[in-house]
């Protein structure tokens, strides 16, 4: 199979997934992944196909493979880090989730989704203060609510230390 065939098959499988034919997409991606085991983009799309079907445990090796490889776009790398981190969290592997999501948030500091999922994983590990800090910072920075905007400075201040009373 040449690169053009790979590209066409990958595009067809992604189209199937986006059109709601997840199982057919998954089967095609598994076949493509077997033909291109070192292809990070194929591994990412295969992980995603498993994830949307609720097959989180089966998605993990594909997420790990795509992140260990090269060739992912920055957008796909962000998606893979979020996918793997949130999948670890769903599987109850909270420490791994924190590690992946923290690394993703460091690589992509402007990505609020990574920080939100990191906050959830931190909550699961008992790191409630850091989880709340992250969420308050996101709220202060991104809310369009006029009342939240009015108190933005105070929210940002207290996000740093929720125990402060003065």
Short mmCIF file of the C-alpha atoms (twelve columns), coordinates in Angstrom:
data_MODEL
# 
_entry.id   MODEL 
# 
loop_
_atom_site.group_PDB 
_atom_site.id 
_atom_site.type_symbol 
_atom_site.label_atom_id 
_atom_site.label_alt_id 
_atom_site.label_comp_id 
_atom_site.label_asym_id 
_atom_site.label_seq_id 
_atom_site.Cartn_x 
_atom_site.Cartn_y 
_atom_site.Cartn_z 
_atom_site.pdbx_PDB_model_num 
ATOM 1   C CA . UNK A 1   0.000   0.000  0.000  1 
ATOM 2   C CA . UNK A 2   1.417   3.383  -0.943 1 
ATOM 3   C CA . UNK A 3   1.063   6.716  0.850  1 
ATOM 4   C CA . UNK A 4   -1.800  7.875  -1.380 1 
ATOM 5   C CA . UNK A 5   -3.767  4.703  -0.544 1 
ATOM 6   C CA . UNK A 6   -3.047  5.261  3.146  1 
ATOM 7   C CA . UNK A 7   -4.212  8.864  2.953  1 
ATOM 8   C CA . UNK A 8   -7.414  7.923  1.123  1 
ATOM 9   C CA . UNK A 9   -8.211  5.076  3.510  1 
ATOM 10  C CA . UNK A 10  -7.536  7.267  6.543  1 
ATOM 11  C CA . UNK A 11  -9.745  10.067 5.187  1 
ATOM 12  C CA . UNK A 12  -12.540 7.584  4.449  1 
ATOM 13  C CA . UNK A 13  -12.371 6.112  7.956  1 
ATOM 14  C CA . UNK A 14  -12.416 9.557  9.597  1 
ATOM 15  C CA . UNK A 15  -15.381 10.509 7.422  1 
ATOM 16  C CA . UNK A 16  -17.221 7.374  8.537  1 
ATOM 17  C CA . UNK A 17  -16.591 8.257  12.174 1 
ATOM 18  C CA . UNK A 18  -17.768 11.837 11.771 1 
ATOM 19  C CA . UNK A 19  -20.889 10.646 9.924  1 
ATOM 20  C CA . UNK A 20  -21.829 8.363  12.812 1 
ATOM 21  C CA . UNK A 21  -20.557 5.027  11.501 1 
ATOM 22  C CA . UNK A 22  -18.160 4.544  14.385 1 
ATOM 23  C CA . UNK A 23  -17.845 0.755  14.347 1 
ATOM 24  C CA . UNK A 24  -17.139 0.613  10.625 1 
ATOM 25  C CA . UNK A 25  -14.590 3.395  11.057 1 
ATOM 26  C CA . UNK A 26  -12.971 1.518  13.948 1 
ATOM 27  C CA . UNK A 27  -12.647 -1.666 11.900 1 
ATOM 28  C CA . UNK A 28  -11.070 0.183  8.989  1 
ATOM 29  C CA . UNK A 29  -8.690  2.011  11.308 1 
ATOM 30  C CA . UNK A 30  -7.646  -1.224 13.008 1 
ATOM 31  C CA . UNK A 31  -6.755  -2.638 9.598  1 
ATOM 32  C CA . UNK A 32  -4.911  0.525  8.632  1 
ATOM 33  C CA . UNK A 33  -3.104  0.533  11.980 1 
ATOM 34  C CA . UNK A 34  -1.935  -3.024 11.362 1 
ATOM 35  C CA . UNK A 35  -0.536  -1.928 7.977  1 
ATOM 36  C CA . UNK A 36  1.077   1.227  9.424  1 
ATOM 37  C CA . UNK A 37  2.005   0.401  13.042 1 
ATOM 38  C CA . UNK A 38  4.472   3.295  13.353 1 
ATOM 39  C CA . UNK A 39  2.146   5.928  11.866 1 
ATOM 40  C CA . UNK A 40  1.256   8.399  14.633 1 
ATOM 41  C CA . UNK A 41  -1.704  9.899  12.756 1 
ATOM 42  C CA . UNK A 42  -3.245  6.488  12.097 1 
ATOM 43  C CA . UNK A 43  -2.715  5.532  15.749 1 
ATOM 44  C CA . UNK A 44  -4.379  8.767  16.892 1 
ATOM 45  C CA . UNK A 45  -7.416  8.254  14.686 1 
ATOM 46  C CA . UNK A 46  -7.636  4.618  15.832 1 
ATOM 47  C CA . UNK A 47  -7.541  5.706  19.478 1 
ATOM 48  C CA . UNK A 48  -10.259 8.272  18.822 1 
ATOM 49  C CA . UNK A 49  -12.433 5.663  17.086 1 
ATOM 50  C CA . UNK A 50  -12.224 3.437  20.159 1 
ATOM 51  C CA . UNK A 51  -12.853 6.314  22.545 1 
ATOM 52  C CA . UNK A 52  -16.096 7.426  20.873 1 
ATOM 53  C CA . UNK A 53  -17.414 3.883  21.218 1 
ATOM 54  C CA . UNK A 54  -16.667 3.797  24.940 1 
ATOM 55  C CA . UNK A 55  -13.787 1.372  24.420 1 
ATOM 56  C CA . UNK A 56  -11.388 3.386  26.545 1 
ATOM 57  C CA . UNK A 57  -9.101  0.532  27.573 1 
ATOM 58  C CA . UNK A 58  -8.647  -0.418 23.918 1 
ATOM 59  C CA . UNK A 59  -7.911  3.216  23.014 1 
ATOM 60  C CA . UNK A 60  -4.997  3.602  25.435 1 
ATOM 61  C CA . UNK A 61  -2.302  1.705  23.466 1 
ATOM 62  C CA . UNK A 62  -3.133  3.679  20.338 1 
ATOM 63  C CA . UNK A 63  -2.952  6.997  22.212 1 
ATOM 64  C CA . UNK A 64  0.361   5.952  23.729 1 
ATOM 65  C CA . UNK A 65  1.676   4.878  20.329 1 
ATOM 66  C CA . UNK A 66  0.720   8.125  18.605 1 
ATOM 67  C CA . UNK A 67  2.273   10.255 21.351 1 
ATOM 68  C CA . UNK A 68  5.484   8.223  21.301 1 
ATOM 69  C CA . UNK A 69  5.791   8.661  17.546 1 
ATOM 70  C CA . UNK A 70  6.378   11.653 15.339 1 
ATOM 71  C CA . UNK A 71  4.326   13.298 12.663 1 
ATOM 72  C CA . UNK A 72  1.273   14.493 14.583 1 
ATOM 73  C CA . UNK A 73  0.148   18.030 13.910 1 
ATOM 74  C CA . UNK A 74  0.077   20.303 16.955 1 
ATOM 75  C CA . UNK A 75  -3.726  20.146 16.940 1 
ATOM 76  C CA . UNK A 76  -3.701  16.332 16.894 1 
ATOM 77  C CA . UNK A 77  -1.037  16.248 19.615 1 
ATOM 78  C CA . UNK A 78  -3.281  18.426 21.821 1 
ATOM 79  C CA . UNK A 79  -6.192  16.115 21.083 1 
ATOM 80  C CA . UNK A 80  -4.160  13.001 21.817 1 
ATOM 81  C CA . UNK A 81  -2.916  14.367 25.149 1 
ATOM 82  C CA . UNK A 82  -6.459  15.306 26.135 1 
ATOM 83  C CA . UNK A 83  -7.788  11.964 24.903 1 
ATOM 84  C CA . UNK A 84  -5.204  9.875  26.737 1 
ATOM 85  C CA . UNK A 85  -5.439  11.907 29.931 1 
ATOM 86  C CA . UNK A 86  -9.219  11.831 30.051 1 
ATOM 87  C CA . UNK A 87  -9.220  8.132  29.152 1 
ATOM 88  C CA . UNK A 88  -6.848  7.339  32.014 1 
ATOM 89  C CA . UNK A 89  -9.189  9.307  34.291 1 
ATOM 90  C CA . UNK A 90  -12.261 7.379  33.117 1 
ATOM 91  C CA . UNK A 91  -10.360 4.141  33.753 1 
ATOM 92  C CA . UNK A 92  -9.568  5.247  37.323 1 
ATOM 93  C CA . UNK A 93  -5.852  5.704  36.599 1 
ATOM 94  C CA . UNK A 94  -5.859  9.162  38.158 1 
ATOM 95  C CA . UNK A 95  -2.110  9.606  38.690 1 
ATOM 96  C CA . UNK A 96  -1.424  8.774  35.047 1 
ATOM 97  C CA . UNK A 97  -4.209  11.147 34.032 1 
ATOM 98  C CA . UNK A 98  -2.657  13.973 36.052 1 
ATOM 99  C CA . UNK A 99  0.780   13.285 34.575 1 
ATOM 100 C CA . UNK A 100 -0.441  13.332 30.968 1 
ATOM 101 C CA . UNK A 101 -2.801  16.280 31.396 1 
ATOM 102 C CA . UNK A 102 -0.253  18.322 33.352 1 
ATOM 103 C CA . UNK A 103 2.281   17.727 30.587 1 
ATOM 104 C CA . UNK A 104 -0.308  18.710 28.001 1 
ATOM 105 C CA . UNK A 105 -1.217  21.879 29.887 1 
ATOM 106 C CA . UNK A 106 2.483   22.783 30.073 1 
ATOM 107 C CA . UNK A 107 2.947   22.203 26.337 1 
ATOM 108 C CA . UNK A 108 -0.259  24.049 25.453 1 
ATOM 109 C CA . UNK A 109 -0.835  26.605 28.235 1 
ATOM 110 C CA . UNK A 110 -3.615  28.382 26.336 1 
ATOM 111 C CA . UNK A 111 -5.719  25.221 26.028 1 
ATOM 112 C CA . UNK A 112 -8.520  25.535 28.559 1 
ATOM 113 C CA . UNK A 113 -9.825  22.027 27.870 1 
ATOM 114 C CA . UNK A 114 -6.542  20.448 28.962 1 
ATOM 115 C CA . UNK A 115 -6.553  22.516 32.164 1 
ATOM 116 C CA . UNK A 116 -10.216 21.667 32.825 1 
ATOM 117 C CA . UNK A 117 -9.611  17.931 32.494 1 
ATOM 118 C CA . UNK A 118 -6.458  18.320 34.591 1 
ATOM 119 C CA . UNK A 119 -8.589  19.953 37.307 1 
ATOM 120 C CA . UNK A 120 -10.967 16.971 37.246 1 
ATOM 121 C CA . UNK A 121 -8.075  14.504 37.532 1 
ATOM 122 C CA . UNK A 122 -6.533  16.549 40.347 1 
ATOM 123 C CA . UNK A 123 -9.863  16.403 42.160 1 
ATOM 124 C CA . UNK A 124 -9.778  12.609 41.812 1 
ATOM 125 C CA . UNK A 125 -6.307  12.487 43.376 1 
ATOM 126 C CA . UNK A 126 -7.387  14.636 46.301 1 
ATOM 127 C CA . UNK A 127 -5.542  17.736 45.113 1 
ATOM 128 C CA . UNK A 128 -8.628  19.876 45.590 1 
ATOM 129 C CA . UNK A 129 -6.830  23.175 46.112 1 
ATOM 130 C CA . UNK A 130 -4.952  22.983 42.808 1 
ATOM 131 C CA . UNK A 131 -8.077  21.764 41.007 1 
ATOM 132 C CA . UNK A 132 -10.092 24.686 42.317 1 
ATOM 133 C CA . UNK A 133 -7.294  27.128 41.479 1 
ATOM 134 C CA . UNK A 134 -7.224  25.970 37.862 1 
ATOM 135 C CA . UNK A 135 -10.978 26.219 37.486 1 
ATOM 136 C CA . UNK A 136 -11.145 29.659 39.101 1 
ATOM 137 C CA . UNK A 137 -8.384  30.916 36.810 1 
ATOM 138 C CA . UNK A 138 -10.254 29.586 33.780 1 
ATOM 139 C CA . UNK A 139 -13.487 31.139 34.985 1 
ATOM 140 C CA . UNK A 140 -11.885 34.519 35.640 1 
ATOM 141 C CA . UNK A 141 -10.103 34.573 32.292 1 
ATOM 142 C CA . UNK A 142 -12.887 33.282 30.095 1 
ATOM 143 C CA . UNK A 143 -16.264 34.079 31.543 1 
ATOM 144 C CA . UNK A 144 -18.560 36.409 29.657 1 
ATOM 145 C CA . UNK A 145 -20.896 36.695 32.633 1 
ATOM 146 C CA . UNK A 146 -20.915 40.406 33.544 1 
ATOM 147 C CA . UNK A 147 -20.983 39.678 37.263 1 
ATOM 148 C CA . UNK A 148 -18.019 37.309 37.065 1 
ATOM 149 C CA . UNK A 149 -16.198 39.907 34.941 1 
ATOM 150 C CA . UNK A 150 -16.903 42.537 37.596 1 
ATOM 151 C CA . UNK A 151 -15.145 40.408 40.232 1 
ATOM 152 C CA . UNK A 152 -12.425 39.033 37.979 1 
ATOM 153 C CA . UNK A 153 -9.529  40.550 39.962 1 
ATOM 154 C CA . UNK A 154 -10.881 39.174 43.242 1 
ATOM 155 C CA . UNK A 155 -11.448 35.716 41.728 1 
ATOM 156 C CA . UNK A 156 -7.905  35.687 40.333 1 
ATOM 157 C CA . UNK A 157 -6.545  36.817 43.702 1 
ATOM 158 C CA . UNK A 158 -8.377  34.144 45.679 1 
ATOM 159 C CA . UNK A 159 -7.536  31.479 43.112 1 
ATOM 160 C CA . UNK A 160 -3.933  31.790 44.314 1 
ATOM 161 C CA . UNK A 161 -4.917  31.191 47.948 1 
ATOM 162 C CA . UNK A 162 -8.450  30.130 48.803 1 
ATOM 163 C CA . UNK A 163 -7.580  30.127 52.502 1 
ATOM 164 C CA . UNK A 164 -6.912  33.868 52.517 1 
ATOM 165 C CA . UNK A 165 -9.684  35.788 54.206 1 
ATOM 166 C CA . UNK A 166 -8.451  39.364 53.977 1 
# 
